[in-house]
């Protein structure tokens, strides 16, 4: 076996650059750098994952809000369509005291009038049925009359049968209905949970 002697020339210069023997001083900065890079990468991935999860929650909330607003818009559009229907418009116009127009007249391009205009007139109010006085009084098996007497009804002013509205003072106005209009029912609003 040969023993190595001192290095000469180029090998000596390279040997001075590289320490001989086990040295951990050169490995410590490299290990710290690798640990810091791995830790920084993991923290970056964690922050990125948290941001994506937060964005997905916000996106889900916005989709739910969009669905609610779409359903509300559809319900409002249904209400507008119901109120814009011709029979609903006619009913509301009559409630406001409006009457159907008469026969219209038209102007020709040369300025002559075609047709005969007629004045709009209110329809005659429907007469209220009067109850038969004999049908309100009944007799018991003993022959005693029951019910209200045929004179003035109890609890109402004289001349007005019970349960009926008084006739209008002006015959050209339409009497107000004594019953409330039927309550408007709406169908359940569909939800779009699949979107």
trRosetta pair geometry for C-beta under 8 A, 3 or more apart (Angstrom, degrees):
i j d omega theta_ij theta_ji phi_ij phi_ji
4 7 8.0 2 165 -64 111 75
6 12 7.4 31 158 -101 87 112
7 11 4.2 -121 -171 113 117 104
7 12 4.2 169 107 -78 96 68
7 15 5.0 125 45 -8 157 151
8 11 6.6 39 59 53 39 104
8 12 5.7 2 -128 -33 12 120
9 12 6.0 123 52 12 28 101
9 13 7.6 -62 137 -1 39 97
10 13 5.8 -54 -154 35 38 109
10 14 6.4 31 152 -13 69 106
11 14 5.8 -55 -146 41 34 107
11 15 6.0 38 153 -25 66 109
12 15 5.5 -54 -144 36 29 115
12 16 6.7 33 154 -22 62 101
13 16 5.9 -51 -154 29 32 110
13 17 7.0 31 150 -17 62 103
14 17 5.7 -54 -155 33 39 112
14 18 6.5 5 158 9 71 106
15 18 6.4 -68 -140 55 32 87
15 20 6.8 9 -169 -53 93 112
19 23 4.8 29 94 -12 143 154
19 26 7.4 -176 23 -25 124 130
23 26 5.8 58 111 5 108 100
24 27 5.3 -61 -156 42 59 112
24 28 6.3 72 149 -42 81 94
25 28 6.3 -42 -154 10 31 115
26 29 7.5 -57 -171 30 37 98
26 30 7.4 25 145 -6 64 115
27 30 5.6 -68 -157 45 46 112
27 31 5.8 43 153 -23 81 108
28 31 5.9 -56 -143 37 29 108
28 32 6.3 28 159 -17 64 108
29 32 5.6 -56 -146 40 32 113
29 33 6.2 36 155 -23 66 106
30 33 5.6 -52 -148 34 31 113
30 34 6.5 29 155 -17 64 105
31 34 5.8 -54 -147 37 32 109
31 35 6.3 30 154 -17 65 108
32 35 5.8 -56 -144 39 30 110
32 36 6.2 30 157 -18 65 107
33 36 5.8 -55 -145 38 28 110
33 37 6.3 28 156 -18 64 107
34 37 5.8 -54 -146 37 30 110
34 38 6.3 26 156 -15 64 108
35 38 5.9 -56 -145 40 29 108
35 39 6.1 27 156 -16 65 110
36 39 5.8 -56 -141 42 29 110
36 40 6.0 29 159 -19 65 109
37 40 5.9 -54 -142 39 27 110
37 41 6.3 29 156 -20 62 108
38 41 5.7 -55 -148 36 30 112
38 42 6.4 28 155 -18 64 105
39 42 5.8 -55 -147 37 31 109
39 43 6.3 28 156 -16 66 106
40 43 5.8 -55 -145 39 31 109
40 44 6.2 33 154 -21 65 107
41 44 5.6 -54 -147 36 30 112
41 45 6.4 30 154 -18 64 105
42 45 5.7 -53 -148 37 32 111
42 46 6.4 34 153 -20 65 105
43 46 5.6 -52 -147 36 33 114
43 47 6.4 31 155 -16 66 105
44 47 5.9 -55 -147 38 31 108
44 48 6.2 30 154 -18 65 109
45 48 5.6 -55 -143 39 31 112
45 49 6.2 33 156 -20 65 107
46 49 5.8 -54 -146 36 28 111
46 50 6.4 29 154 -19 63 106
47 50 5.7 -53 -147 36 32 112
47 51 6.4 32 154 -19 65 105
48 51 5.8 -53 -148 36 31 111
48 52 6.4 30 154 -18 64 105
49 52 5.8 -55 -148 37 31 110
49 53 6.4 31 154 -18 65 105
50 53 5.8 -55 -147 37 31 110
50 54 6.3 31 155 -18 65 106
51 54 5.8 -54 -146 37 31 111
51 55 6.3 32 153 -19 64 107
52 55 5.6 -54 -147 38 32 113
52 56 6.4 32 153 -21 65 103
53 56 5.7 -52 -146 34 33 110
53 57 6.6 34 154 -18 65 102
54 57 5.8 -51 -151 34 33 111
54 58 6.5 31 151 -16 65 106
55 58 5.6 -55 -147 39 33 111
55 59 6.1 36 153 -22 66 106
56 59 5.4 -50 -144 36 33 114
56 60 6.4 37 154 -21 64 102
57 60 5.8 -53 -149 35 31 111
57 61 6.5 30 153 -16 64 105
58 61 5.7 -54 -149 37 33 111
58 62 6.3 31 153 -18 66 107
59 62 5.7 -56 -147 38 31 110
59 63 6.4 32 153 -20 65 104
60 63 5.7 -53 -147 35 31 111
60 64 6.5 31 154 -18 64 104
61 64 5.8 -53 -149 36 32 110
61 65 6.3 31 153 -18 66 107
62 65 5.6 -52 -144 38 33 112
62 66 6.2 38 153 -23 65 104
63 66 5.5 -50 -146 34 32 114
63 67 6.5 35 153 -20 63 103
63 195 6.9 -165 -174 114 110 91
64 67 5.7 -53 -151 34 32 112
64 68 6.5 33 151 -18 65 104
65 68 5.6 -52 -149 36 34 112
65 69 6.2 30 154 -16 66 107
66 69 5.8 -56 -144 40 30 108
66 70 6.2 34 154 -22 64 107
67 70 5.7 -53 -146 35 29 113
67 71 6.4 29 155 -17 63 105
67 191 6.6 52 164 -161 122 81
67 192 5.4 -147 -136 59 108 93
67 193 7.7 69 -154 -84 159 42
67 195 6.4 162 -87 62 111 123
68 71 5.8 -57 -151 37 30 110
68 72 6.3 28 152 -17 65 107
69 72 5.5 -52 -144 38 34 112
69 73 6.2 39 154 -23 66 103
70 73 5.6 -51 -147 34 31 112
70 74 6.5 30 153 -18 63 104
70 192 7.0 -21 87 19 139 131
71 74 5.7 -54 -150 36 32 111
71 75 6.5 32 152 -19 65 104
71 189 4.8 88 -176 162 113 129
71 190 7.2 -155 -119 73 104 51
71 191 6.5 -20 -80 -101 142 61
71 192 7.7 -164 -61 4 98 91
72 75 5.7 -53 -148 36 33 111
72 76 6.3 32 154 -16 66 105
73 76 5.8 -56 -147 39 31 109
73 77 6.2 32 153 -21 65 106
74 77 5.6 -52 -144 36 32 112
74 78 6.5 37 153 -22 63 101
74 189 7.1 134 81 -146 113 101
75 78 5.6 -50 -151 32 33 113
75 79 6.7 34 149 -19 63 102
75 186 7.1 45 -147 -174 103 143
75 189 5.6 -43 -66 -98 116 123
76 79 5.5 -50 -152 34 36 113
76 80 6.5 37 150 -19 66 102
77 80 5.6 -50 -148 36 35 112
77 81 6.3 36 152 -19 66 105
78 81 5.6 -55 -147 39 31 111
78 82 6.2 33 153 -21 65 105
78 186 7.5 111 108 -140 139 106
79 82 5.7 -53 -146 35 31 111
79 83 6.3 20 158 -10 65 109
80 83 6.0 -62 -146 44 29 104
80 84 5.9 21 157 -16 66 116
81 84 5.8 -62 -139 42 27 107
81 85 7.0 52 155 -48 60 88
82 85 6.1 -32 -162 -7 32 115
82 88 6.3 105 153 -54 61 162
82 184 7.8 100 152 -152 156 133
83 88 5.4 -136 -142 133 34 146
83 89 7.8 89 163 -66 57 70
83 92 7.9 37 -160 -31 85 148
84 88 7.2 37 43 68 13 125
84 89 7.0 17 -159 -53 33 110
85 88 4.5 82 63 10 90 107
85 89 6.9 -161 88 -9 43 86
86 89 5.6 -56 -145 37 32 111
86 90 6.2 31 157 -19 67 105
87 90 5.6 -51 -145 36 33 112
87 91 6.3 36 154 -21 65 105
88 91 5.7 -52 -146 36 32 112
88 92 6.4 27 157 -14 65 106
89 92 6.0 -58 -147 40 29 106
89 93 6.2 31 154 -22 65 109
90 93 5.7 -55 -146 36 30 113
90 94 6.4 30 155 -18 64 104
91 94 5.9 -56 -151 36 30 109
91 95 6.5 32 150 -20 63 105
92 95 5.4 -50 -148 34 36 115
92 96 6.5 31 153 -14 66 105
93 96 5.8 -60 -152 40 33 107
93 98 4.0 -65 177 62 90 127
94 97 7.6 61 -175 -67 33 13
94 98 6.6 -89 -76 61 31 73
94 99 7.9 68 -109 -93 70 46
94 174 6.9 1 176 25 95 168
97 173 7.3 -38 -123 -133 105 87
97 174 7.6 -170 -112 21 62 104
99 120 5.1 148 93 157 109 112
99 121 6.7 -111 148 103 153 22
99 122 4.7 -117 -88 -94 143 61
99 123 7.1 171 -139 -8 108 72
100 120 6.6 -167 96 -145 42 107
101 104 6.8 30 133 -63 129 90
101 120 4.9 -69 -127 -85 41 120
102 117 6.7 95 92 178 116 63
102 118 3.2 -130 163 89 138 90
102 119 5.6 77 -21 72 150 17
102 120 4.9 -139 -24 -74 84 53
102 121 7.2 62 -73 -1 106 76
103 115 6.5 -145 146 176 105 116
103 116 6.6 35 96 80 129 70
103 117 6.6 -168 90 -137 74 33
103 118 4.5 63 32 12 88 111
104 115 6.6 37 105 116 53 153
104 117 6.3 -6 -154 -112 31 84
105 113 5.4 2 170 -173 124 105
105 114 6.8 156 -169 75 72 45
105 115 4.3 -170 -121 85 60 101
105 116 6.6 -39 -87 -178 106 3
105 117 4.0 -67 -19 -52 112 92
106 113 7.4 141 75 -160 40 56
106 114 4.7 -25 69 63 92 100
106 115 5.6 75 14 13 80 124
107 111 6.7 -21 -170 -138 104 30
107 112 7.4 150 -155 77 59 34
107 113 6.2 -37 -100 -102 62 58
107 114 7.4 163 -102 15 11 84
108 111 6.9 -37 73 34 79 21
108 112 4.8 1 37 58 121 83
108 113 7.6 -140 3 -74 86 11
108 114 5.6 89 -46 -27 98 114
122 172 5.4 102 55 -172 144 80
122 173 7.8 -39 169 -93 164 27
122 174 7.3 -139 -177 -46 121 91
123 174 7.9 39 68 -87 87 109
124 171 7.8 -16 -146 165 73 102
125 168 6.7 154 -49 26 175 131
125 171 6.5 -137 19 -166 117 66
125 173 7.5 19 -61 93 131 40
125 174 5.6 163 -100 -124 98 53
125 175 5.7 92 -159 -9 135 91
126 175 7.9 -95 53 31 76 114
128 164 6.0 120 162 -167 137 123
128 165 7.3 -147 -104 59 157 80
128 167 6.5 -144 18 -90 126 86
128 175 7.4 -5 -55 30 113 172
130 161 6.7 144 -149 -16 71 148
131 135 6.6 -118 176 62 92 113
131 136 6.3 67 140 -49 131 113
131 161 5.6 157 26 -171 108 155
131 164 7.7 -160 -14 -33 103 132
132 135 4.4 72 79 1 103 110
132 136 7.6 178 89 -15 59 81
133 136 6.1 -56 -156 27 40 109
133 137 7.2 13 160 1 70 105
133 150 4.5 69 175 -136 126 99
134 137 6.8 -69 -152 45 35 93
134 150 7.7 11 -74 -98 47 124
136 147 5.2 173 151 159 69 135
136 148 5.4 -30 148 52 125 96
136 150 7.5 144 66 -92 112 66
137 145 5.1 -7 -178 -167 111 117
137 146 7.2 154 -159 72 61 41
137 147 4.7 -164 -111 73 44 124
137 148 6.9 -103 -75 70 80 50
137 149 6.9 41 -88 -123 126 31
137 150 6.2 -59 -23 -52 137 87
138 145 7.2 142 80 -153 29 64
138 146 5.4 -24 71 59 82 93
138 147 5.5 96 17 -18 76 128
139 143 5.9 -16 -176 -144 124 30
139 144 6.7 146 -154 72 74 30
139 145 5.5 -48 -95 -95 71 53
139 146 7.0 144 -116 10 19 81
140 143 7.0 -43 70 25 72 21
140 144 5.0 -2 35 57 113 84
140 145 7.9 -160 1 -89 79 7
140 146 5.8 82 -44 -27 94 117
145 149 7.6 83 117 -102 136 68
148 153 5.4 8 -178 -126 148 79
148 154 6.4 -146 -128 10 106 92
148 162 7.1 165 -58 10 169 137
149 152 7.9 19 81 50 104 45
152 156 7.8 -157 174 73 82 81
152 158 5.0 -49 -123 -109 121 84
153 156 4.8 15 87 39 111 115
153 160 7.8 -87 41 89 122 61
153 161 6.4 96 -20 -147 145 44
153 162 4.4 -149 161 -34 155 104
154 162 7.8 1 58 -68 54 138
155 162 6.9 55 75 -110 99 121
156 160 5.3 -121 159 84 119 98
156 161 7.4 30 102 150 162 14
156 162 4.9 -160 -23 -89 143 75
157 160 5.4 49 70 22 85 117
160 164 6.8 -153 180 77 82 90
160 166 5.3 -55 -110 -89 128 86
161 164 4.9 38 75 25 96 122
164 178 7.8 -113 -148 -57 39 163
165 175 6.6 144 96 -179 136 125
165 176 7.4 -143 -169 68 167 80
165 178 5.0 -158 -36 -77 119 118
167 175 7.3 -79 -148 -89 47 132
168 171 6.7 142 87 -93 106 34
168 173 5.5 -146 178 76 150 98
168 174 7.8 150 -43 127 161 11
168 175 5.0 -142 -38 -86 114 82
170 173 4.7 62 86 5 108 106
177 181 7.5 88 76 -63 148 73
186 189 7.9 6 141 -51 116 81
192 195 4.7 24 139 -2 112 117
